[in-house]
Amino acid sequence: MFGFFALEAKKEVYFLCLNFNEGDSFTSVMNQLNTVSLSEYSIDDTPQQKRITLNSPLSAYLVSCTIIFDHQDKVILISYD
């Protein structure tokens, strides 16, 4: 049963990551991330950049989606690892 949830968590991260595009606003990204049920995200806001990392403990943090924003809170990079 745990394997099922781990797979679903991995798919949640993957498909959400595919939804993001360069130029998307921070608000739009947050609206989508607030729908997660098997994943979690963290926000790292530094003077250089704002970064969101989405991953899941159910998949042992083996997959992640990183979204980086410019100073106008627009997506400039999306990375799925």
Backbone as CSV, one residue per row, in Angstrom:
resi,resn,N_x,N_y,N_z,CA_x,CA_y,CA_z,C_x,C_y,C_z
1,MET,0.817,-1.189,0.000,0.000,0.000,0.000,0.869,1.265,0.000
2,PHE,1.965,1.239,0.762,2.849,2.404,0.799,3.409,2.706,-0.588
3,GLY,3.723,1.648,-1.350,4.249,1.836,-2.701,3.288,2.609,-3.583
4,PHE,2.010,2.368,-3.412,0.992,3.088,-4.185,1.059,4.582,-3.891
5,PHE,1.105,4.944,-2.601,1.149,6.352,-2.230,2.463,7.014,-2.653
6,ALA,3.557,6.269,-2.581,4.847,6.808,-3.017,4.803,7.129,-4.509
7,LEU,4.216,6.239,-5.297,4.091,6.469,-6.736,3.175,7.654,-7.021
8,GLU,2.067,7.736,-6.314,1.137,8.853,-6.514,1.777,10.183,-6.123
9,ALA,2.581,10.184,-5.077,3.275,11.403,-4.661,4.272,11.832,-5.740
10,LYS,4.984,10.878,-6.284,5.940,11.179,-7.357,5.210,11.768,-8.569
11,LYS,4.064,11.195,-8.917,3.285,11.709,-10.050,2.752,13.110,-9.760
12,GLU,2.351,13.363,-8.515,1.846,14.689,-8.167,2.926,15.749,-8.388
13,VAL,4.141,15.482,-7.931,5.248,16.421,-8.129,5.523,16.603,-9.622
14,TYR,5.578,15.517,-10.349,5.888,15.561,-11.782,4.845,16.380,-12.555
15,PHE,3.569,16.061,-12.364,2.541,16.725,-13.157,2.358,18.186,-12.752
16,LEU,2.512,18.493,-11.480,2.463,19.897,-11.093,3.616,20.665,-11.722
17,CYS,4.790,20.062,-11.722,5.955,20.720,-12.300,5.726,21.017,-13.788
18,LEU,5.056,20.119,-14.482,4.755,20.331,-15.906,3.789,21.494,-16.133
19,ASN,3.007,21.835,-15.114,2.025,22.915,-15.247,2.651,24.300,-15.254
20,PHE,3.865,24.422,-14.738,4.485,25.732,-14.602,5.241,26.112,-15.867
21,ASN,5.190,27.408,-16.192,5.859,27.926,-17.382,6.610,29.194,-17.029
22,GLU,7.650,29.468,-17.786,8.353,30.735,-17.620,7.352,31.874,-17.788
23,GLY,7.455,32.858,-16.909,6.547,33.999,-16.963,5.345,33.880,-16.049
24,ASP,5.051,32.667,-15.536,3.945,32.511,-14.591,4.219,33.344,-13.342
25,SER,3.173,33.883,-12.751,3.336,34.697,-11.548,3.479,33.812,-10.308
26,PHE,4.077,34.386,-9.292,4.215,33.695,-8.012,2.837,33.315,-7.472
27,THR,1.876,34.209,-7.597,0.516,33.938,-7.113,-0.103,32.741,-7.824
28,SER,0.067,32.670,-9.136,-0.462,31.551,-9.906,0.166,30.228,-9.468
29,VAL,1.480,30.236,-9.289,2.178,29.024,-8.839,1.666,28.608,-7.465
30,MET,1.532,29.578,-6.558,1.065,29.260,-5.208,-0.356,28.707,-5.225
31,ASN,-1.203,29.262,-6.073,-2.575,28.742,-6.170,-2.573,27.267,-6.545
32,GLN,-1.691,26.874,-7.453,-1.612,25.464,-7.839,-0.983,24.619,-6.736
33,LEU,0.058,25.145,-6.105,0.730,24.367,-5.060,-0.158,24.165,-3.836
34,ASN,-1.071,25.064,-3.612,-1.970,24.917,-2.461,-2.998,23.814,-2.651
35,THR,-2.951,23.124,-3.796,-3.852,21.991,-4.035,-3.191,20.646,-3.725
36,VAL,-1.911,20.631,-3.371,-1.214,19.355,-3.176,-1.782,18.601,-1.988
37,SER,-1.768,17.285,-2.108,-2.242,16.457,-0.998,-1.200,15.441,-0.556
38,LEU,-0.264,15.084,-1.434,0.745,14.081,-1.089,2.153,14.667,-1.074
39,SER,2.260,15.946,-1.357,3.559,16.602,-1.453,3.595,17.772,-0.480
40,GLU,4.763,18.391,-0.434,4.931,19.592,0.368,5.888,20.517,-0.360
41,TYR,5.843,21.781,-0.007,6.743,22.729,-0.651,7.357,23.653,0.389
42,SER,8.500,24.200,0.023,9.152,25.193,0.865,9.508,26.392,-0.007
43,ILE,9.531,27.557,0.606,9.859,28.791,-0.098,11.127,29.358,0.517
44,ASP,12.098,29.606,-0.340,13.360,30.216,0.076,13.418,31.588,-0.581
45,ASP,13.278,32.630,0.216,13.227,33.993,-0.306,14.469,34.741,0.167
46,THR,15.397,34.953,-0.747,16.635,35.660,-0.435,16.680,36.954,-1.247
47,PRO,17.603,37.847,-0.945,17.714,39.066,-1.751,18.032,38.786,-3.224
48,GLN,18.671,37.661,-3.509,19.035,37.344,-4.890,17.880,36.748,-5.680
49,GLN,17.058,35.908,-5.039,15.982,35.226,-5.765,14.982,34.614,-4.806
50,LYS,13.850,34.260,-5.362,12.839,33.498,-4.630,12.773,32.133,-5.286
51,ARG,12.787,31.084,-4.454,12.799,29.714,-4.966,11.775,28.888,-4.191
52,ILE,11.021,28.096,-4.925,10.096,27.139,-4.315,10.581,25.743,-4.681
53,THR,10.622,24.884,-3.679,10.972,23.486,-3.916,9.787,22.625,-3.501
54,LEU,9.324,21.805,-4.427,8.205,20.888,-4.201,8.749,19.470,-4.193
55,ASN,8.426,18.708,-3.153,8.821,17.304,-3.094,7.884,16.575,-2.138
56,SER,8.187,15.309,-1.885,7.292,14.537,-1.034,8.065,13.559,-0.159
57,PRO,7.745,13.549,1.126,8.357,12.540,1.991,7.905,11.129,1.621
58,LEU,6.744,11.007,0.998,6.243,9.687,0.612,7.091,9.041,-0.477
59,SER,7.780,9.868,-1.258,8.675,9.321,-2.277,10.133,9.461,-1.822
60,ALA,10.317,9.579,-0.518,11.650,9.669,0.107,12.451,10.842,-0.445
61,TYR,11.750,11.889,-0.849,12.383,13.103,-1.396,13.283,12.805,-2.594
62,LEU,13.003,11.728,-3.317,13.824,11.351,-4.468,13.524,12.185,-5.703
63,VAL,12.360,12.785,-5.761,12.012,13.661,-6.872,11.674,15.039,-6.315
64,SER,11.995,16.057,-7.096,11.654,17.403,-6.658,11.449,18.304,-7.867
65,CYS,10.706,19.345,-7.642,10.483,20.377,-8.644,10.945,21.689,-8.015
66,THR,11.828,22.376,-8.711,12.327,23.660,-8.239,11.850,24.743,-9.187
67,ILE,11.269,25.792,-8.618,10.765,26.914,-9.401,11.489,28.161,-8.901
68,ILE,12.128,28.886,-9.808,12.875,30.089,-9.442,12.206,31.300,-10.086
69,PHE,12.114,32.371,-9.298,11.431,33.595,-9.723,12.420,34.756,-9.838
70,ASP,12.092,35.700,-10.717,12.883,36.919,-10.824,12.391,37.933,-9.788
71,HIS,12.898,39.154,-9.867,12.537,40.185,-8.894,11.116,40.715,-9.071
72,GLN,10.487,40.390,-10.192,9.083,40.767,-10.392,8.141,39.607,-10.077
73,ASP,8.658,38.582,-9.410,7.863,37.390,-9.031,7.310,36.655,-10.242
74,LYS,8.094,36.578,-11.297,7.748,35.795,-12.481,8.702,34.607,-12.570
75,VAL,8.174,33.460,-12.974,8.993,32.261,-13.092,10.060,32.460,-14.175
76,ILE,11.309,32.131,-13.818,12.377,32.195,-14.814,13.007,30.821,-15.060
77,LEU,12.777,29.870,-14.145,13.365,28.540,-14.316,12.518,27.508,-13.590
78,ILE,12.275,26.387,-14.264,11.588,25.245,-13.679,12.478,24.037,-13.889
79,SER,12.719,23.299,-12.825,13.592,22.136,-12.927,12.957,20.950,-12.200
80,TYR,12.873,19.824,-12.894,12.368,18.592,-12.290,13.541,17.626,-12.164
81,ASP,13.824,17.226,-10.951,14.937,16.301,-10.696,14.444,15.043,-10.025
